[in-house]
Amino acid sequence: MFRPLELFIGLRYTRAKRRNQFISFISAVSIVCISMSVIAIITVMSVMNGFGYQMKTRILGAISHATISGIGQSMEDWPRALKIAQSNPHVKGAAPYVEIQALLQGRATAGAMVRGIDPSLEPKVVDIGQHMVHGKLDALTPGSWNIVLGQDLATQLGVSVGDQVVMAVSEMRATPFGGVPRMRGFHVVGTFTMGMEQFDSGLALVNIEDAEKLNSLSGPSGIRLKLDDLFNARPVAHELADQLGQIYRVRTWDQDNANLFSALSMEKLVMFIILSLIILVAVINLISMLMMLVTDKQADIAILRTLGATPRSIMSMFMVQGVLVGLVGIGFGVGLGALLSWKLPGIVKVIEHVFHVQFLSPDVYYISEVPSRLDWQDVGWVALVTFAFSLLATLYPAWRASRTQPAQALRYE
């Protein structure tokens, strides 16, 4: 005989045509509900992963994976620090920089973070050069007093390529009329767009030598690094900090943006918990199906008990059916959910084209397309949680079946 007996009878009950067709209907509805719940959770989690990945990509397109800085405004012996950083096998690129807060004036006035860069080294660290709308970073030559603006910043200032802006920095110089900020005119030679407001409307680039002269600095503010694995930034930062000594500080991209990425992770966790409640609604159908099945099989349960089946065996037989329904629902849900997440950007484009709508307008949102990034770890968690809920849903009906008294169940048979 097929062993174990509980699995054999449980599968036989599942395949058998029931006298009460309504039970079969509820069973099918349970599978459909569980599948739709899994599809919904996987799709939403994939979209959130897509938005998170897009934000990380765009932020890391303008900032470095790690940054070495000094104690003061400028670094001491920065060529030594640059040499040590470049000798690390995990460092793919290194570039010195100067960052100053400045007030820019064109036809209008706006504050911005001005970053002095070396145009020959900057592409090894970030990819702003790949997001240029007008001009090139190579135009930022020493002594040219040229400037590249974020596209939104240029719009706020009311300037375009070929115009001039005046930069005022907080470095004060003494005059007969008192201290006044240091000012200098710059020629706009390019604009860029990163798709992130903090960069497009708040960042300007100049040559590093021009920035040092304007702010009376003797060296760069720090060194920006690009690593072979951005998720390995902290161990590499600790290693560099030990080599450089205490006069330098090494920070990583996740430390500089800790609040943002922590908020994204918390939002994803909360959304997962909320959407998991959909599964609870779906398994209510599973409980109803099993309760009706227990009532329908009272006579069979009584006969099995008289033949020597233990309450534990009876409980296992009905748990097999509930778990099987859950597994079938999970299987369909995972398969269709993964397929939908994979094809979602294309499906959204088709819907936008057919109905002439746009879900994410580029005038409002910096990410104009619905992104989707399937993470199999998330899929595994969704499947595990759904299976756990399905298993828990079988416990009470199976327990009720195990409590059946043979004499009472067979009294009117």
N, C-alpha and C positions, 0 to 999 in steps of 0.2 A: 504494500500500500504506500501511496505517496506520503512522505514525511517532510516536515512535521504535520500532524493532523490538523492543527489550527489553521495553518496556511492553506492546506488543501480545501477545507470546508469554506474558509473565507473567500478564496478565489472562486469556488463553485457557486457560492451565493452571489458573487459579483457578476458572473457570466450567465446565471440562470435567468429565465424569463419569469418575472414576478407576477403574481396574481393581481397585485395592485399596480397598475401602470403609472399611477401618480408618483409612486416612489421612484421609478425609473426617470420620470420627468424631473423630479427634484434633484436626483443624482446628476443628470445632465446640466441642470441649472447651476449646481454647485461647482462643477468643473469649469463651466463658462465664467462664472463669477471669479473664481480663483485665478483663472488665466487672465482675465481683464485686469484684475488687481495687480498681478505681477507685471503685465505689460505696462500699465500706467506708472508703476514705481520705477521700473527700469528706464522708461523713456524720460521721465522727469529727472531722474538722477543723471542720465547721460547728458541732458541739456544743461544741467547745472555744472557738470564736469566740463562741458564745452565752454560755458561762459567763464569758469574759473581758469581754464587753460588759456583762453584768449586774453584774459587780463594779465596772467603771468607772462605770456609771450610778449604782449605789448609793453608791459612795465620793464621787462628784462631787455627789451629792444632799446631802451633809453638809459637804463642804469646798468651797473656792472654786477657780476656775481659776488664780488668781494671788493673791499676798499681798504687801502692802507693810508692812514693819515697820521700827522704829527700832533704834538700837544698844543702848539700855537697855531697861528694863521698859516704858516708855511712849514714845510718839512725840513728837518736838519739832515744833511748828508743823504739827500733823496736818491742820487745815483747808486749808492750802496744798497738802499732798500729795493730799488728797481732791479738791480742785478740779482739779489737774493730771491725776489719774487719770480723772475724769469727762469731761474735755475730749478725751481720746483717742477717736477714732472707733471703735476696736475694743472699747471697754469699754461693756458694756450696763448694768452695775449696780455700785455700790460701797457698802460698808457698814463702818463702824468696829467693832472688837470688842476684847474683853479676854479673855485666857485665863489661868486660874490653876489650879494643882493644889490639890485640896482633899480633905478627909476628911469624908464625909457620914455622919450617924448618925440612923437611925430606930429601928426595933425591932432592927436589926442595923447593922453598920458596914461601909462600903465606900469605897474611894478612887475619885475620878472627876476628869475634866477638866471644869472649870466654865467655860462661855463666856458672857461678858457681851455682849449684842446689843442693837441698836436694833430693836424689833419692826416698825417702819414701813419700815426699809431692808433687813432680813434677807431677806424674800422675793424681793428683786431679785437676790440673790446665790446662795442655795441654796433647796431646796424642802422643808426640814424641815416647814414648815407644811402641806404636802400629805400628810404621813405622820403626822399627829396621831391618836392613838387616843382620847384624852380631852382636852377643853379646847382652847384656842387660844393662839397666841403673843401675841395682843393683850393677854392678861391680865398680861403682864410690864411693868407700868407703873412709872415711876420712884418710888422710895420705898415701894412696896408690899411689897417683900421676898418676892416670889413666885418660884417655881422650877418648871421643866418638866424632867422626868426621862425618860431612855430607859426603855422598858418593862421590859427585863431588869434595869436598875439599880434601878427601883422595886421589882421582885420581890425582889432581893437585900436591899434595905433593909427590906422588909416593910411598905411604905407604899403608899397609893393617893391619889387626888385628895381633897383636904380634910384630909389629915394634915400633920404638921409634921416637918421634918428640921432638924438642926443642922449647920451647915457650919463647919469649922475650917480656916483657911488658915495658911500658914507665916509670915505677917507677925506678928512677935512684938511684944508690948507689955509694958512694964515694970510690975511690981507689987512690993509689999513682999516677996512670996514668990519673986521672980525673974521671968524672961521666960516668958510663957505665950502660946500661939497665939491669934490673934484669932478669935472665934467669933460666930456669928449664927444665929438661927432663921429658917427660910424656910417658907412655906406651899406645898404641892404643888398646883398648879393645872392640871396637864396631863401627859400622857405621849405619847411618840411611838415608832414602830418603823421603822427604816430597812432592816432585813433584814441588817445587818452587825453582828457582835458588838462590834467596837471602838466603835461608836456607841451601840448599844442598851444595852450594859452598862457603858459608861464615859464617857458624855457627859451633862451637865446644862446647862440654859440659864437665865440670869437676866437682868435688865435691866442694861444696860451701866453706868448710873450707880450702881446698887447694887453692882456688882462693883468699880467704882473706889473707892467709899467703903470697902468692906470691906477692900480691899487697899492703901489709902492711895496710890492712883495719881492723877497729875495729868492723865491723858489715856488714850486707848485704847492697847492693845498694838500695833495695826496696823490695816490696811484690807484687807478682802477684796474681790476683784474677780470679776465674771462677764464673760467675753468672748464675742464673736460666734462665734468658732471656737476650741474648746478645744485643737485640734491646732496652732493658731497662737500658743500661749501664750508660747513662748520668744522669738520675735522681738518680740512686744509687751512682754514683760518687759524685754528689752534696751533698747527704745526708752524705756520709762518710767524705767529706771534712769539713763539719760543725762540725762533731763529733771529728775529729782528731785535728783540729786547723790549724794555719797558718804555722807551721814549716814543714808541709807535703804537697805534691802535689799529686793529684789524676787525672790520665789521662785515657781515654778510648780507645778501639781498633779503633774506627772510627776517633778519633783525630790523632792518630799515623799514620793512613793510609788514611788521608783525601784526599790527592791528587789523590791517586790511585782510590778510590771508586768514587770520584767526576768525574774523567775522564771516568770511566765505565758508570756512569749515563748519562753524557753528550753524550757519544757515542751512547747509547741506544736511547736517545731523538732525536738526529740528524738522526739516522737510521730510526726511526719511521716517522719523517717528510719527509724524502726522499722517503720512500716506500709508503707514503700516496699519492704521486704524481701518483702512479700506479692507484689508485682509480679514479683520475681525468680523466685518459685516458679511464678507463672502463665506466665512466658515459657519455662520449661523444657519445657512442653508444646509451645510453638511451635518450639523447637529440635528436639524429637523428631519433630514433624510434617514439618518441612523435611528432616530427615535421611532419613526414610522416603521422602519424595517424590523426593529426589535419587537414591536407590537405584532407585525405581520408574521413573524417567525416564532411566536410563543410556543406553539405545539412542537416545532422542530427542536427548540431549546430544551423543552421538557423531556423529549425522547432522548436527546443526547445526554442529559443529566441522569436519566434512568440507566443508560448504558455505561455510566461511569465517568462521564466528562466532568472535570472539576470546574468550579466557578472561574478559576484563572484561565482555563482553556476556552470557556465560553467568551470571556472578556477579550481574549486574544483574537478569536474568530471575527468579532465585529470591529476590532481595531484594525485588522487587515483591510477591511473594506474602506474604512475612512481614510487610512493612509494611502491606499491605492488611488482613491479619488483625488486626494491632495497631490500625489505624485504626477498623475496625468495632467491635472491643472497646472502644476509647476512646469512640466515639460513643455506644454503648449505655450505657456506664458513666457518662459525664458526664450524659446525659439522665436516666437513672433515679436517679443519685446526687443531682442537683439537685432532682428531684421529691421524693425521700425526705427530703432535708434540709428542704425547704420544708414538708412535711406532717408532719414527725417529732413535734412537740409534740402534734398532734391524734391521731396514731397511738398515742403513748404513753398518752394519756388513755383511748383506747378499750381498750387492753390492760389498763390498771389497772381500768377499770370491768368488763370481762368476767371477768377472773380474780381480782378483789377483792384486788389488791395495790397497794402504793405504793412506787415506786422511790426517791423522795427524801422521806423523812418530814420534815414541818416541825418535829418535836420534836428532830431531829438536825441537819438541814441548813437553812441560811438561805435557800437557793434551793430551793423545794419542787417546782418544775416543771422538766422537762428542756428547756433552752433550745436553740435552733438558729438560727444566723445564717450564711447562705450568703454567702461572699466569692468573687467571680468571679476575683480574683487568685489565690486558693488553687486554684480549679478549673483555671486556666490552668497553674499549676505542676504539678499532678497530671497533667494531660494531657501536658505537655511531658516530664516524667520517664518516664511510661509509654511515650510514643513513642520516647524515647531507648533505653529498655531493649528495646523491640521491635526497633528498628533494630539494636542490638548483637547481639540473638539471631539475626539472619539472617546475620551475617557468616561464622561458621564453616561452616554448611551450604552457603552460596553459594560459599565458597572451595573446599570439597570438590568441588562440582559443576564449578567452573572447572578443577579439576585432572584431570578425567576424560580418559583417553587413548582416542581413537576406536578404535584397533585392538583394544585389550583389551576394550572395551565391546561391539564388534560381532563378536567372535570366535565366540561361540556363538549368534548370532542367525540 
